[in-house]
Amino acid sequence: MRDNDSGTPRTKWGRSQRFRLTPAGREAGRTYRQDIVASRVEAGRKSFDAARAGWAARLALDPTDGLYLGELLEAPRTIPEIAAALDGCGPQPSDVRAAIERLVQVRMMDLVPPPPTRPAPPRRW
């Protein structure tokens, strides 16, 4: 484990570690999408920001967490895959890692267990 800038321990995951949504995370991602779509009835950024803030307040999450949950609704992904998908949407790669750590802690996401290792082939002399 490494320490990040805030002094809290940082979880070390392999580059190929995949993350998936828990049932609570899946429901939160769905409600985020519904709230954002409903906010489009009104024009402007203000309604979008209000919808995100309301969603986050109900679930005690950060308003940007909906982006990360939305990326995992379809399939498990790695941190680099999530960062690439959100490139241009605002979050930096370091923000993605911090958000994933936070969402794993609050049990909105969990780790996909790696596939079992194949046994070594028998040695033939």
URTA-V938326 format. One record per pair of residues at least 4 apart in sequence whose ideal C-beta (glycine too) atoms are under 6 Angstrom apart, sorted by the first residue. I is the first residue (numbers start at 1). J is the second residue. Records with the same first field share a line. If there is no record, write none. Layout:
I->J / J
This chain:
1->9 / 12
2->10
3->7
4->10
11->101
13->17
18->76 / 78 / 112
19->109
20->76 / 112
21->25 / 26 / 72 / 109
22->107 / 110
24->108
25->69 / 108 / 109
28->59 / 69 / 108
29->69 / 70 / 73
32->55 / 66
35->51 / 55
36->51
39->47 / 48 / 51
42->47
45->49
52->63
53->63
56->61 / 63
61->65
66->70
67->86
68->99
71->82 / 85
76->112
77->81 / 82
79->96 / 97 / 100
82->96
83->93 / 96
86->91
91->95 / 96
103->108 / 109
104->109
